[in-house]
Amino acid sequence: MRATSCTLLVALLFFFRASTALSAATTDPYPIYPPGISSLNFTEIRFRLLLMGGPVSPVYNEEVEAYIRRYLTYGAADSEAILGRSVALFPIFEHYLAAYGLPDELKFLPIVESELVPYAVSVKGAAGLWQFIPSTARAMGLVVDQYLDERKDPYKSTEAAVKYLKRLFERFGTWELALAAYNCGPTRVSRVLQNSDCADFWKIRDQLPRETQRYVSRYLAASYLANYYTLHGITPVWPTSAALDVMAARIYKSLSLPTVAKLTGLDVATIKQLNPAINKAYVPAIKNGFFLVLPRASWYDYLDAQSRVGVVQP
C-alpha cells in the first residue's frame, strides 16, 4: 500500500455498537464477578450473539459461553486493556479489510491471536498481532531478519494477514474453514476434508488439532465482547491522547535510530517502543520500504531534515 501523503494517521476512534438490554430471564449460576460487573444473563447473551452479524454464522454452545464468561468476569481487566488498544489498531485493520473486500468483522480476529499486542510472541515462535510463524510470514512477503520483523509491524502484518485470509476463503469456501486453516494450516484442513464427506467445520472439527477445534468459538466470543461490552460494565482503558497522536510513513532508505532520536528529540527506547518491528538501531534500505511510527509533532522536525535527500516518500 502506498499512502496518499507521507503520513498515515493511527489515532482514529472506533465506536462499538451495543444493543438495549433485554428483560431478565436466566441468571448465571456462578455469580463471581469483579467490581462493577453485573450478573450475567446467558439467555440475553445467547439472543444477542445469534443476532450478531459477521462472516461466521453465529453458533451458541457451552464452549462459546465459556469464552464469553472469561472475557466478562475473571478476564475483565484483560478485556478492558484489549478494547483500549483497539482504538489505535482497528482503523488499520478496517482499512486493509476494505481494500481487499473482506468482511469488516474480521478485525476481531487479532483479539484471539494476540490480544492486540503488536510485539506478542508465542511459545511456538508465532509473532505479532496476527501471529505469523516465520515461514508463512516470508511466504506472504514480510521481512523477518536480524534488522526487521515485520510480523510486529501493524501495517505490513495486517495487509499480509488480510491477503492470506482472502486466499484461504477462496480455497475453502466458508469463513469457518478459512479461520481453521489460518490457525492450523491449509494442508491440515485439506487433509481432513479429503477424508470426510462433509465440509461443515462444526462436524469435522474433532479431526482437527485441539486449538483449532476451539478457534471459531473463541472468535465468536471475541466478536461478542467487541460488540456488547458496554452492556456488561466493561470500561476500556483508553490510551492517552498523546499516545494516540502518532503517524506513520514508509521509509525507503537505510535508517539509524540514534539519528532519528537526534533529529526529533526522542530517545531511542521510545522510538523502538513505537516501532516493535525494528530489531536493531540500524535498518538497511528495503526495496518496498518499511513503516516508521513517530509522534505527530516529532515528524515535522524529522521530515524537514530529511525531505531534501528523499528518505521519506509518499
N, C-alpha and C positions, 0 to 999 in steps of 0.2 A: 504494500500500500504506500502511495506517495501522498503526503499531506498537501493540502491546497495552500497552506502557508508553512512557515518553518516551525510552527508550534502546534501541538495538539493539547487541547485543554482536558485535563483529567478531572478537575473539580466540578463535576456535574451531580446534581442531587437526583436521587432516584426515590420516587414515592411508591410505596407498596399499597396495593388495594386492600380493602378489608370489607367484609360484609357485616350486616347487622346481626347481632347475636340472636339466636333463636331461644324460645322458651325452654326452661329446664326440663330434662327428661330423665336420663340415666346418669348418675354421677359416678365418678371414678372410685372404685372400691379401695384404692390405695392412696389416701389423702395425705401425701407427704410432699409439700411444696415449699419452695423458697419464699421469703417475704415478698409480698406483692403479687404472688401468683395465685389466682383464684382456683377453686376446684374445677377439675376438668370434666367436661360432659362429652363423652365419646359418641353419643348419638348425634350431637350437633357437629362434632368434628367429622364424623363419617359423612354426614349430609353435605358439609362444605367441600370435603375432598372429592366426593363423587360429582359435584357440580364444577369442579375446578378445570379450567381449560388447560391445554398443553399438548405436546406431541405424544405423550404416553397416555393411553387410556387409563383413567383412574381405577385403581383396584384397592379396596379396603380389606385388609386382613390383619391377623394378630401381629405379624411382622411389621407392617406399616405402622400400626398403632404403637408398637413398642418404640420405634424410632421417633415418632411424634412425641410420645411421652418423654423421651430423653431430652429432646430439644426444648420442651416446655417446662420441665421440672428440674431434675438434678443437673441437667446440662444448660440451664437457662443463662448462666453467666457466659458460657461459651457462645450461646446463640446471640446474646447482646453484642458480643465482640464481633462475631461474623457479620451481623447486619450493619454494624458500624463501618466495617471495611468495605461493604458492598457499595457505599456511596461513591467511592473513587473508582471501583472496578466494574460495576455493572454497565456504566456507559461505554466502556471499552468493549465489553462482550456484546452489547447491543449493536454497536457499530459493525462489527465483523459478521455477526449473525445476519444482520440485514443485508450486508454487502454480498453474502453468499446465498441468500434466500432461504435461510434456515429459521425454524421457529424461535421466537424471542425467549420462550421459557427455558431453552437450553442453557441460559445464563445461570440457572440454579445448579447446574452440574458441578462446577468447582466447589460448591459448598460441601458436596460429598467427597470430592477428590482431595481438597487441601484446606477446607475451612477458610478459603480466600486468603491464604498466606502465601505470597509470591515466592518466598525462599524455602518453602516446605520441602523436606526430603524424606522419603520413606525408607524403611529398612531394606527394601528391595532395590533401592537406587533410583526410584522414580522421583522426579523433582518438579517444582513449580506449581502454579495454580492448577494446571491441567494434568499434572503428574505423569509426564512423559518419561519412559525409560530411554536411555541414550540412543539405542538403535532406532527406535521409532521416531525420536526427535530428529535425528540426522536424515532419516528417510523422508521426513516432511520438510526438510530444508533448513532446520535450525542448526546453529553453530553450537557445538559442545566441545570445548577445548580448554586449555590452561588459562586462556585470557577471558573467554566469554562462555557463559552457559545460558543460552537464550531460552531455555526451558523456564528460567526465572524472570524473563522479560514479559511483562503483562501484554504488550502489544504483539510481539513476534509469536509468543506461545499461543495466544488466543487465535490469531489467524491460522496457525498450523493446526490447532485443535479443531477449529471450525471446518477447515478443508478435510481433515481426517474424518470427522463425523459425517460430513456430506458424502464422502466416498463410501463409508460403511453403510449409510442408509440406502444409497443407490445399489449396493451389493445385496443387502439382506431384506430390504423392502418394508420393514417396520422399525419404529424407533426403539421398541423394547429389545429387539435383536441387535440393533446398531449399538445401543448402550452396553449390552452384554459383550459385544465384540470389542468395544472400546476398553472394557475392563480386562478381559482375559485374552484378547487377540482374535482376529477374524478366522485364523486357521482352526482354532479350538471350536468355535461356534459352527463353522462349516462342517467339521468332522461329526459333530453331534447331529446336525441336520441331515447329513448323508445317511446316518444310521437310524433315522426316525422318519415316520410318515407324517409328521406334524411339524409345522413351522410356528407354533404358538410358544412364546417364551415361557409362559406360566406352566405349560405342560411338559416342556423339556428341561426346565431349569435344574431339576435334580441331577441331570447328567453333566452339569457344568461345575466348575470349581465353587467351593462354598462361598467365597467372597462375591463371586458373580451371581450366585443364586439370590443374594440379598441386595444386589446393586440397584435394581429398579425400585425396590421398596424404599431404599434409602433416598433415591432421587425423588420419589413421591413425597416422602416426609419432609425433605428439604424444600420442595416446592410449596408444601403446606405452610411451613414456617415463614417463608418469604411473603406469602400472600396474606396470612392471617395473624401474624404475630401480635398486632395491636389488640386483638380480642383476648389475648392471654396474659396481659400485663408485662409483656416483654418490651423493655426500653433499650433501643440500640445505643451503644457507646459511640456517639458521633465523633469523628475526628475534629480537631480544631480547624478554624478557618485557615490558619497558616499552613497546616499540613495539607489541606486541600488545594491551596493556591499554588499549584505546580504545573509545569508544562513540559512537553517532550518534543525533541527534534531529532531527526535522523542525521547521524554523523557518518561521513564518508571517508575521512582521513584518520590517520593514527591520532590517538588521544592520550594525554598524560593527565591523570587526576591531580597531581600536585600543581600542574599549570592551571587547570580549571579552578582549583582552590585559590590560587594566587589571583586570578582574574576576577573571581566572584566574591572573595572574602569568606567563603565557606571552608570548613575543614574537610579533609579527605574522608573522615569517618562518616560525616553527614552525606557526602556525595555517594559513598558506597551504600549507605542505608537506602537512599532514594533509587539506587540502581543495583538491585541484587544480582543481576545477570553478569556484572563486571567482577571478574575474579582477581585481577591484578591492577596495580597502579598505572600500568601502561597497557593500552589496547592497540594492536596494529590495525591498519586500514583493512576494511572488508568490502568486497565488491558491492553488495546490496545495502551496505550501511548498517548501523545499529542505533538504537534509541538511547538518548541521554536525557534524563529527567532532572530538572533543577527547579527551585522556587522561581516563580514568575519574575520577581524583582531581580534575581541573580542573572536571569537570561539576558537582560538588557546590556549589562556590562560585558558578558561573555560574547554576545553577538556583535557588539560594537567593536570588540578587539579582534574578532576572528573573521568577520564577513569579507574582509579585503582579500583573504587568501583562500576563500571557498571551503572552509572546513564544514560549514553547515549549508545544506542545500534544501530547498523546499520540496 
